[in-house]
Amino acid sequence: MARVPNLEELKQIGRKAGLDDVAVTGVEPILEARQAIEERKASGLHAGMTFTFGNPQRATDPSLMFEGAQSVIVALRRYKPPTWDAPETPDHRYVSPKGIVAAYVRSDEYGSLRRGLEAIAEYLNAFGARTEIVMDDNRLADRAVAARAGLGWLGRNTMLLHPEFGSWTTIGSVVTDLLIEAESDRLDDGCGSCRRCSDDCPTGALNTFGVLDANKCLAWLLQAKGIFPREYRSVLGDRLYGCDDCQLLCPINDDGLNTRDVPLTREPKVDILALLDSSDEELMENFGHWYIPRRQPAYLRRNALVVLGNTGSSDDPEIDRILSACLTSDDALVRSHAVWAAMRLKKRYLVTRQTTASLLQGDPDGMVKAELDEWGITMDTNA
């Protein structure tokens, strides 16, 4: 009988390839995860999100990855958490508005994770195994399979919480037809009575332990189609993509965690005016690795306009130029959010000097008209 590699060998291969922890579990269906996904979907808490909600049975049954699958090697790779930045201008001078992005997209974290998984897959292939890499993919509920493999517990904030690395990890798996002995047990809940993430979530999206209401989650709303909900625009603050609050608030993620040896990531802040001044091609070149609905740059501009309305200065003439351009955009999504940003910054004159035709033409869903109505602007009377 051919030799089958053990978990310790796979851990060594993974660590050499940049992974931080590796565990093995079987391919049996994760029934509690399936039930949770189906319940969230039935209650509308998924807010139209597809991902694992699209096919809960497939996402919670690793054996469906391919015929003959027997084991799942689950791996984590740490990434650098954000830090609270010191003020850039101690003398309170005006600084061009910047947007912050979630820590996991500040560099190619999933690319690094994939290279580690590929190293494990190649090692298994040398034993004649069939392998399939799956990560950030609707085919597998990665947090659930990682929890079953003993790499952490699913916390109040729905994140996988590793006892050493906290939630600052990306998760991926290698499914194989080799039967590899699992040596990890599930971890007990470590959240206890802590409610920090629930109590301080800016929108109240985590009121129930382990349940996220995506209808209120800023990270999801920044990726969702359509307008950014008006009721959450001001609380969005300077978040351009993603929200790390429920991780930053988590005591498991406190500074005592060993993250000193995690490589620094690139500058997390994005110049909002430069973004809004960029062409579609430039936006996709710079930010195309983010999830962007329908791959349409208008959604980046939508998010940036909300950030601009929250952080811009009413006295900056460059903002007038940018907003004027956005108010004449060919895209109604951009125009509607430009109206909001202009009004938020007390620049009503930028809106009312536009013609009715320039604002309302090509507004099939009525989103521009709805925004004007919200602010009591009647274009025909040049109010």
Beta strands, then each sheet from edge to edge (+ up, - down):
strand 1: 21-26
strand 2: 71-78
strand 3: 98-101
strand 4: 131-135
strand 5: 153-154
strand 6: 160-161
strand 7: 169-176
strand 8: 239-241
strand 9: 269-271
sheet 1: 1+ 2- 7+ 4-
sheet 2: 8+ 3+ 9-
sheet 3: 5+ 6-
end
